[in-house]
């Protein structure tokens, strides 16, 4: 199987590439600096988003396209320049993927398009499944909405398209977890904000498992919530981190302090949504880490 990945050098992309290569699939990673990469027998780098780049001429027949490309949402304060980069990087990459597929003589069987549960907006009381059709109005929700709209153009090429709406991804060496657990390592961890806000999380292994599951199940299309089936409140999450690390959970972080420090970006930890992966559960996907206790024990104690 030949798999094309945009965003293959990020946290999810690296894990996915490793999984595919270990299973004997050839992975072609779109990058701006293909000349600086060394190929191995199963991982190949292809130049794109450059003036003279012609990736369609460098690729074999592609079976699966995975689009993970986009500026990180949690690597800097959300000023107008940063927000524009977050939005435009996603639209540029997705439109470039569309143009690339349009030039392929043989189309891939499926496009796996990254998305996010932020599309639903935030709520303390609602539970969101893929059947929920009312979207949020904040910056993150509007970004994801436009991202999915750009990705939906793939369907006009006759390609099955799946929008993987990722929750907060937990894993070693990347994602949100290192920042969350940092205070606990210094014995100053505690509840963030009210603690009542929902945290819909997912272990990195289940992100990879869900992507592979969607590739293999041809009846899956459209939005798919990629979250564990047991979301928790931020207070519950913090207490679990403290238990696993054998640290106290005692020093609260008030909302106003985070808003002063992070500005609009503070919504990533001060607001949340309770999201259930209904489509994955109905199709028979079995989570490797269905509870936060299992996930954190695996990540922090191994």
HELIX and SHEET records of a PDB file:
HELIX    1   1 UNK A   11  UNK A   22  1                                  12    
HELIX    2   2 UNK A   34  UNK A   36  5                                   3    
HELIX    3   3 UNK A   55  UNK A   58  1                                   4    
HELIX    4   4 UNK A   80  UNK A  103  1                                  24    
HELIX    5   5 UNK A  117  UNK A  120  5                                   4    
HELIX    6   6 UNK A  139  UNK A  151  1                                  13    
HELIX    7   7 UNK A  152  UNK A  157  5                                   6    
HELIX    8   8 UNK A  177  UNK A  185  1                                   9    
HELIX    9   9 UNK A  204  UNK A  216  1                                  13    
HELIX   10  10 UNK A  234  UNK A  245  1                                  12    
HELIX   11  11 UNK A  255  UNK A  262  1                                   8    
HELIX   12  12 UNK A  263  UNK A  266  5                                   4    
HELIX   13  13 UNK A  267  UNK A  270  1                                   4    
HELIX   14  14 UNK A  278  UNK A  283  1                                   6    
HELIX   15  15 UNK A  292  UNK A  300  1                                   9    
SHEET    1   A 7 UNK A  43  UNK A  47  0                                        
SHEET    2   A 7 UNK A  26  UNK A  31  1                                        
SHEET    3   A 7 UNK A   2  UNK A   6  1                                        
SHEET    4   A 7 UNK A  64  UNK A  67  1                                        
SHEET    5   A 7 UNK A 110  UNK A 116  1                                        
SHEET    6   A 7 UNK A 160  UNK A 166  1                                        
SHEET    7   A 7 UNK A 222  UNK A 226  1                                        
SHEET    1   B 2 UNK A 127  UNK A 128  0                                        
SHEET    2   B 2 UNK A 274  UNK A 275  1                                        
SHEET    1   C 2 UNK A 168  UNK A 170  0                                        
SHEET    2   C 2 UNK A 201  UNK A 203  1                                        
SHEET    1   D 2 UNK A 198  UNK A 199  0                                        
SHEET    2   D 2 UNK A 232  UNK A 233 -1                                        
END                                                                             
